[in-house]
Amino acid sequence: MAFHTKKTRSDDETVKAPPSRSLTRDAMRRLMKNRGAVAGGIILLLLIFAAIFADFVAPYSATEGDILNNYAAPTAAHPFGCDFMGRDVLSRLLFGARISLAAGFVGAITAFAIGVTFGLISGFFGGKTDNFMMRIVDIMYGFPTLLLIILLMVFFKSSFSVSGVAGAGLRGVLSNLDRSMGGMFFIFLGIGLTSWLGMARLVRGMTLSVRNTEYVESARAIGTSRTRILFRHILPNVLGPAIVAQALQIPGFIQYEAFLSFIGLGVNPPTPSWGMMLSQGYLAMRSHFHLVLWPALAISITLFAFNFLGDGVRDAFDPRQTR
Amino acid sequence: MFSFIVRRILWTIPVILIVSSITFLLMHSVPGSPFTRERALPAAIQKNLEAKYHLDDPLWKQYIDYMYGFLRLDFGPSIAYRSRTVNDILAQQWPVTATLGGVAFLFAVVMGIPLGVLSAVKQNTLIDHGSMVVAMLGVSIPAIALGPFLIWIFALKLKWFPVATWGSPSHIVLPALTLSTAYLARFARITRASMLQVVREEYILAARAKGLREIVVNLRHAFRNALIPVTTIAGPAFADIVTGSLVVEQIFAIPGIGKYYVQSIGNRDYPVIMATTLLFALVIVLMNLLVDISYAMLDPRIRYS
């Protein structure tokens, strides 16, 4: 078989594509032809729908159970069965989509905000500032992230959450905020504080290259202020690829939340997190496998959808990639 | 090259210093002490215990003492396990984690890379699409979902392997599989992508033009160069697998260092927390160093000065 004569799918399309189309529309067209990505997108839309409208879609409460139904096997009334407290598994899964998606999206946004700010400052000021800030990133790369996030969560949980009566001041505000979110706030913070390094490096690199382009130079020549150059000329050019890169990280953040809740450092019970459902179901797995099966499927399908869509988007915007 | 390696080894000093001080500050900021019990200890006993472990010293002195011990490879006593030193715990538990991680890594490499090559060579065939969907599944199923699944099928239903814990070689199989799947898939995907990029290079055309057999072109010329991006992820992947062993150790109740870490955080067993974090940090730094060195060995165009 001869490799060099063989055209890949993306080669064909660049040949066929009429030159009048915009880059984005071209990419959208390629994306729509990618069946895996389309399927992933549809699943995600359904999940987002389920998460937003869980109050209406879910047949039962996610937190209140009927103790007579504990460990009930799947029936017509409870299609996925009930857990150890008699709570409807399907309802908990639907509400759990909220937790997972929130961890994925808000975690991504938190890490994004930190990483972009850091990288932008580092790349824009350059010189000694840049050198110093990037050494910080290098050092932080040596940190075992999983260990750090566990330690951070323990720190947050026992310093703020379990203190009983909320104290005054910042501590009280944070503690109340976290409690009202079922323990989610500190998960966002934990993910954000540990996962911004890659983004900082990426944005710093792009800022450095944009800073030296001719249009930035001309902007500087006509006396544009540094702030304006930073926000009007550099940031918009850096943002697009950074968003795509960050979107590819979302499955990782969903896994962090699930794992943290699995070992009891994530959401506060009775908040229905898939990770927590897995750990509770795992204890009764021998006789009630459905308690593990459904949350395991839910999280796997979600990650599968994110990964397929993410791959599709990346390929669509970069036709040379053949991954 | 030599001065590059020396510089990189020296670079671990600030890394260890900063990682250790962040960990130290953070763990001492967590409320509670190693001696917090349901029933409070009498004040005098509490005081004596704190004095015994030097917890009544100012923080900076504790830190300096700890780092001084670290330099002599003496990690101090464990507070929760009274009769054991941290060195004992590391000596007994680290091999468990290292074995599990090593087996998982080996499995990921030995299965993942050939799968990727096969996919690339058979690009756009059923084999290619099939293995890439499987790889995508592998990336997408988290250990906390895969582990219980494997236990249910292979331990509870088929009874091929023990359910959990550690001891015999058959205990390693399921946890190693759980740990390696995501990385196996990642290796397969990156190897495929990298092969496909390399086969478009002109030296491959040249190799074909001089009449080399297809298998020689693929393996000697394409594969060797395609390995470069694979090694870049192999180092961090090894570090990730060893760290990720923590997750799998929880699921399979394996007495590795990761399980001790989670327990020690609950117990506020400060010396164990510090030692584990530093050990993992060293693994990460070392792996990154190995990646940089292997670059130069695989690609003669890269030279470090």
Interface residues (C-beta under 8 A of the other chain):
Chain A: M1 A2 F3 H4 K6 T8 R9 G36 R135 D138 I139 M140 Y141 G142 F143 P144 T145 L146 L147 L148 I150 L151 L152 V154 F155 S158 S159 P251 Q255 A258 F259 F262 I263 G275 L278 S279 G281 Y282 M285 R286 F289 V292 P295 A296 L297 I299 S300 L303 F304 F306 N307 F308 D311 Q321 T322 R323
Chain B: W11 T12 P14 V15 I16 I18 V19 I22 T23 L26 M27 S29 V30 P31 G32 V121 Q123 N124 V133 M136 L137 V139 S140 I141 P142 A143 I144 A145 L146 P148 F149 I151 W152 L156 R189 R192 A193 L196 Q197 V199 R200 I204 L205 R208 E214 A239 T243 G244 L246 V247 Q250 I251 Y261 V262 I265 G266 I273 T276 T277 F280 A281 I284 V285 N288
